[in-house]
Amino acid sequence: MAKTATFAALHFSVAFCVAYVLTGSWVVGGAVALIEPTINTVAFHFHERVWKRLESRPKMVARNV
């Protein structure tokens, strides 16, 4: 859990810094730091669901013709 928490802190920090450098606004930097990682987390959840579904499909075996 500690690794997840530190990664989340790093993600929020990077999002804030990038948005702040691009806009010069603390408000925009803060908003992006909250919104982007949240949306990214939801997108990752669905990405994992699709990936697990693809992994559970039977493997196709190559045939020598």
SEMI-48039 format. One record per residue (C-alpha): y, x, z. Coordinates in steps of 0.1 Angstrom, whole numbers. Example, Ala and Ser with C-alpha at 12.3 -4.5 7.8 and 13.67 -1.06 7.14 Angstrom:
<koltis>
y->-45, x->123, z->78
y->-11, x->137, z->71
</koltis>
This chain:
<koltis>
y->0, x->0, z->0
y->24, x->29, z->7
y->19, x->42, z->-29
y->28, x->7, z->-42
y->59, x->5, z->-20
y->72, x->39, z->-30
y->66, x->31, z->-67
y->85, x->-2, z->-63
y->114, x->17, z->-47
y->114, x->42, z->-75
y->113, x->15, z->-101
y->142, x->-4, z->-85
y->162, x->29, z->-82
y->156, x->39, z->-118
y->166, x->4, z->-131
y->197, x->4, z->-110
y->208, x->39, z->-121
y->202, x->33, z->-158
y->221, x->0, z->-157
y->249, x->15, z->-136
y->253, x->45, z->-159
y->254, x->23, z->-190
y->278, x->-3, z->-176
y->297, x->14, z->-147
y->292, x->-18, z->-127
y->275, x->-18, z->-93
y->270, x->-56, z->-97
y->253, x->-53, z->-131
y->233, x->-23, z->-118
y->221, x->-43, z->-88
y->213, x->-74, z->-108
y->193, x->-54, z->-133
y->175, x->-36, z->-105
y->164, x->-69, z->-91
y->157, x->-89, z->-123
y->140, x->-63, z->-145
y->113, x->-52, z->-121
y->106, x->-88, z->-112
y->101, x->-98, z->-148
y->81, x->-66, z->-155
y->58, x->-75, z->-126
y->51, x->-110, z->-140
y->46, x->-95, z->-175
y->21, x->-70, z->-161
y->1, x->-97, z->-144
y->-4, x->-115, z->-177
y->-11, x->-82, z->-195
y->-39, x->-75, z->-169
y->-54, x->-109, z->-174
y->-55, x->-104, z->-212
y->-69, x->-69, z->-208
y->-97, x->-80, z->-184
y->-106, x->-108, z->-209
y->-108, x->-82, z->-237
y->-129, x->-59, z->-216
y->-154, x->-86, z->-207
y->-161, x->-95, z->-244
y->-195, x->-82, z->-257
y->-192, x->-49, z->-275
y->-199, x->-48, z->-312
y->-226, x->-23, z->-321
y->-222, x->-3, z->-353
y->-250, x->-6, z->-377
y->-261, x->21, z->-401
y->-263, x->6, z->-436
</koltis>
